[in-house]
Amino acid sequence: MNTKPILIVAGEPNSIFLEIFFKTLKKNNFKKPIIIIVSKKLLFRQMKKLKFNFKINNIELDNLKHDLNNQSINLINVNYNFKKTFDKISSKSNKYISECFKIALKLLKEKKVTGLINGPISKKKFLKKKFPGITEYLASKTLKDKNIAMLIYNKKLSVSPLTTHLPLKEVHKHITKTKIINQVKLIREFYIKQFKKDPKIAITGLNPHCESNYKSSEEKNIIKPAIKYLIKKRYKVKGPYPADTIFMQNQSKKFNVIVGMFHDQVLTPIKTIFGFNAINITLGLPFIRISPDHGPNISMLGKNKSDPTSLLEALKFLDK
């Protein structure tokens, strides 16, 4: 098969990611080859523990041009020293995870792969408060202006939070007219490039019921002026809508994307509607980056009971 591979960084070694990777690969109906950057020893040990059986095809960094398929696991090895197959998350894996991302970014920069899917990491242990999430971490490695956005994508309805991993008491400080405008621009560019579609976008308010009958209302001072500007520039936007009604079917079916003011305002309803059948796409990076919509989930570690749907959807998106 002569086509650019899909690249995966396995992420946190003590997570459920390799389990769902094995479950997804068993389906073995992907057109593009898949390459995973991971510790070969870790993958082999978890594979045996979870009772999967795959052949491993060792890949050298400078030899990605030869034909690949998914009959074996195509693996770029990064050494990682560990004792237990499944263990508690700690900072011991930080150097290993950094090296995995370093290799991935090199391949992406050289345009040798189709896009990046990354497994979960521990924000507390790996990012150490330097970045709110892996999205911002990748942006710091690849962008100058760091103008990025999170899109939780489903073909029926997607959402995009204006702010991501912030305490609620900090959210209002990070809502600006410029940020709303830039986020809508990124969403529109993505939909036109990927789907040849000019998306219809709803924008929520920040306050309950979009109430603006008090001093310093974000709806009156920031959100409405941003929407007015975007409409003037011929963007298909409407709002602000109260977050408690915009996800009702008679409302949401009118839109492709709902932009919310903070993380859980839009992620809670979209996960309730679609479960794991949604993927986290980072907009604004110089490559497509997707994160399956789950964390390390250490409570399920080694139990072989995790749902692979989100990784499956991520791979299907890049497999077009």
N, C-alpha and C positions, 0 to 999 in steps of 0.2 A: 504494500500500500504506500503510494508515494504522496503523502500529504503531511502537513505540519501536525505534530502531536499536541495533545492537550497535556498541560503540565500541572502536577499536583504537589504541593508541599504538605506533608502529613501533619506538621505542627506539633503540639504538645504530645510527648510520647505516652504520657499516662492519661489518655482520653479514649473515648469510644470510636475515634475516627477510623482506625485501621479495621475495626470490626465492621463498620458500615461500608468501608472500601471493599472488603472481601465480599460482602453480600451484594454489592452493586456490580462488581466484576463478574460474579457468577452468572449474571444475565447475559454478558458477553455479546451484546448486539450493537456495539458502538462502531461507527464507520472509521473514526479517526483513532490512531493509536494513543494510548495513555502512558505517560511516564510519571512515576512517583519519586520524589526526593525524600529519602527516609533512611534510617539505620537498617541495614540488611539484617543484622542480628536481631533487632527489635521486631521487625516485621516477621521474620521466621519464627521467633519464639511465640509471638501472639497468634500467628496463624496456626501453629500446632496446638496451642492451648485452647483455641476456639474451634478446633477440629475442621479447619479448611485445608485444602490441598491444592496449591498452585506451583507451577514451575516458575523459577526466577531467571529473568534475562538481564544480566549486568550490562549497564550502559555507561560508556565513557563519554565525558563532556564534549570531547572533540570529535565524536563519532555519532552524530544524530542524523546523518544524511541517509544511512542505509534503511532499507525497508523494515518497518516494524508492524507487528500486529498485536492483538490482545489475547493470544493463546497462552502467553506467559505474562507475569508481572514484569514490566520494563522498569528497572530500578536504578537510580543514581544513588550510590551509597554515601552516607555521611556517618562517620564513626560516632558512637554514643556509648559511653560506659554505664552499665546499670547492673543491678543484682536481681531484683524481682521483675518478673514479666509485667505485672501490673503493680504500680506503687503510688504513693501519695505525690501530688504535684509539688515541686520545689524549684528553687533557682538553679539547681544543678544542670538542668537541661537548657539553660539560656544560651550558652555558647553554641550548642548543637543546633538549636532553632535558628539562631542568627546566621549560621553557616548555610543552612538549608535555604533561607530567604536570599542570601547573597548569591548563591548559585542560580536560583530561580530568576532573580533580577538580571543577571548576566545573560541568561538565555533569552529573556524577554527583550532586553535591549538589542540583542543581535537578531531579533525577529525570527528565531528558530522554532518557536512554538506558537500555537494558536491563541492561548490565553492561560490564565492562572486560576486554579482552585486551591484554596488553602484550608487546611484543617484548623480547629480551634486552638487558641493559645490562652494562657492565664494572664489576664490583664494585670493582676496583682504581682505575680512573680516575674513575668517576662517584660512587661512594659514599665513596671515600677513607677507609675504616675507620670512618666514622661510624655505619654500619649494617651488620649481617651480610649483608643481602640486600634486594632491592626490596620484599619483603613487609614488612619492618620500616620501610623508608622510607615506604611508603604508610600504614602504621599511625601513624607519627609525624605525618602530615599530617591524619589523620581521627579518631583515637581519643585518649581521655584515659588509659585504663588499659592500653592496648596488649595486651589479652588476645587473642592471635591464634594460629592454628595452620596448618600446612601439611598439605594433604591431596593426595596423589597418587592421583587417582581413575580407576578403571576399574569398570564396572558389575559385573564378576565379583568383583573384589577390590581394595580400596584400602589405602593405607598412610599413616601419619602419624608423622613423627619428632618426638619430644619436644623435642630440640634440633636446630638446623639447621646453620648454617655456623660450627662451632666446631672448634678443634684437639682431637684425641682426648684429650689430657692435661687439657683443661678440662671435658670433658663431665660428669664425676661431680659437679662443683661446682654444676651447673645442674639437677640432678635433684631435685625436691622432691615431696612428697605433694600439695601444693596445685596444682602445675603439672600433674601427672598427672590430678587430678580435673577441673581446668578444661578441659584438652584433651579429655577424654572428653565433658564436657558440651557443648562446641562441636561435636564430631562428631555427637553424638546430636541436637542442635538442627537441624543442617544436614540430616541424613537425614530427620528427621520433616517439616521444612518442604518439602524438595525432592521427596521420594519417598514421604511418608506411611508411613515404615518406621522401626521402632525397631531400630537396628542391633546386630548381634552383634559384639562387639569383643574381640580378643585383645590382651594386653599382654605384651611380651617382658621378659626380665630384661636386666641390663646385662652381667653377667659370663658367661664361657663356661659353658654348661650350667646357668645360674642358680645356681652354687655359692654357698652361704651359710655354709660351715663355717669361716669366719675372721672376725676382728674387723672391725667397721664394714661389713658387707655391705649394699649398697644394696637388694638383694632383701628382706632381713629387716627393715631399718630404715625403708625408704621405699616400695618398690613393693608389697609384700604388704599393708601397712596401707592404702594408697590403694585397692587392689582390694577389700579387705574393706569399706571405707567405701562404695564405689560399689555393691557388691552389696547392702549394707544399704539403700541408697537406690533399689533396684530397677533399676539399670542392668544390661544384659546383657553383663557383662564376665567374662573368665576369664584366669587366668595366675598368676604369670609363666611364660612359655614360653621355652625355649631358642631363640635366634634361628637355630640351625643346623637345627632340625627343624620349626618352625612353618610354613614355606613348602612343606613336602612336601604333596602334593595331598590326602592323606587327612586332614591337619590343617587346612590353610588353607580347604578347601571348607566348613568349619563356620562361617566368619566372613565378615562384610562388610568389616571393617577390622582391620588389624593396627597397633597403636601400638608403635613402637620407641623405644629410648632415645637413638639418635643417627642422624644423616643416612644414612650408607651402610649401616647395619644393615638398613634396610628398603628404601632406594631401589635398591640393587644387585640384590636378588632381583626386585623388581617390574619393573625395566627388562629383566631377563633373561627374565621371563615374557611381558611385553606389548610390549617394544620401545618404539616411539613412540606406541603406542595407549594413552596415559595422559596426563592433564592435571593441572597443578598449580593447585589451587584454594586461595585464602586464606580461611580461616574466621575470623569475628569482625569483619570490616570491615563498614561500613554499606551495602555493595554487593557484588555478586558480582564477584570478580576472578580471572581465569584467566591463567596463563602457560604457553604451550606448553613442553613438556619438552625444551628444547635451549638451548644458550648461543649466543654470537655466532659460534662455529665459524669463525674467520678462516682456517683451513687450507682451507676449502671455498669461500671468498669468490669470487664471480664465476664459479664453475665450472658452475653450473646442474645440480648433481647431488644437491642436498639433498632429504631426504624431508619432504613437507609433512603427514604423517599427524597429528602432534600438534596443529598449528594447525587442521586439519580437524576433529578431535575437539573442540577447544575451541569452535569456531564451532557445531558441531552441538549441543553442550550448551546454549548460550545461545539457539539457534534454535528451542527448543521452544515 
